[in-house]
Amino acid sequence: MLTTFIGLPLDQLDTPLLVADLDALDRNIALMAAATKERGVNWRPHAKANKSPAVAHRELAAGAIGITCAKLGEAEVFAAAGINDILIANQVVGPIKARRLAALATFCDVMVAVDSIENARELDAAAAQVGSRPRVLIEVDSGMGRAGVAPGDASVALARQVQELSSLRFAGVMAWEGHAVAIAEAGPRTAAIQEAVERLSSTADAIRAAGIPVPIVSCGGTGTFLEVSGAAGVTEVQAGGGIFGDGFYRGLDVPVEPALSLIVTVTSRPTPRRIIFDAGRKTVDPSNVAPAPVGIEGVVSVALSAEHGSIKLDRDLETPRVGDRLMLQIGYSDQAIHLHENLYIAREGRLVAIWPTLTRGRLQ
């Protein structure tokens, strides 16, 4: 059993090994919890990256009011693990999913995003059949150009229609200003974030002016949470991936530290300027930000095929040798954790826990 490995030094475990440093993880969780609290908003961290109820319970203990999920299947697993307040920041569409959501709402205070009255009516009918009353947020397109109702009048009209449905509880509005994260320069990025939040908060005000309460205004990811959590009108922030201190988020100047790494074994040294290791795209997806080797000088590039990793160097190095171990800092946790059955949790170089990634593959 895997639990027999608890207490062993990490160098006695086989590779590839996805490791979260518990102290660094806790410091990142504490930082994000404190930053949102200081700005007067609630923290509802997204769980699409961590895939682990154990992580979510740690966030709740630090002050999170609930969690955010991408998929209904994820929410079902987290609810079964005892987490009650869950936002599915996505549309749940179709009769099968509508029945599942209605059933979930019988024992979990779940809420879901809607951006059409047809979908809202479908969810309402399913909830009426089982006697539940899930909450709904109207998703507003604040500038990303993906899902969502247009800000202003269109959102007000949908809010009025949803308010009339007897088996749904209208709870507010949400958006994701993800388009701003791609802006490289800090000044224009901040301006785009502020503009997006203004679209969302002014829509919430317009709905209130129509006589409909809007208790929740939800938005923000790790790349925007510092600006969003201080913005007028926002009540909660969904930032979650930053708890692992990804290279992606640190590149956006989010003040988190690396907490997630991949330990690999050198399997070949074909030339003094090339290192081959035992992990490829089936272990970590480099398409967003490639993993970064720790302690290797002169790295030109890191390339991954299906089962092999290759580090190209700008100089001749005798080490590491075949059989040596390397640590790679994860570039983007969303594209690593879902490939692994477990997160191996370490403190001071020893394994202290193994946390199953129970929502991996929960795509429905």
PyMOL commands that set and color helices and strands:
alter all, ss='L'
color gray80, all
select helices_A, chain A and resi 2-5+10-12+22-38+53-61+72-80+95-104+117-130+153-163+178-182+186-209+225-228+241-244+247-250+333-335+337-339
alter helices_A, ss='H'
color red, helices_A
select strands_A, chain A and resi 17-21+42-43+67-69+85-91+109-114+135-139+169-174+216-219+236-237+260-271+274-277+292-293+299-304+309-313+325-329+342-347+350-356
alter strands_A, ss='S'
color yellow, strands_A
deselect
rebuild
show_as cartoon
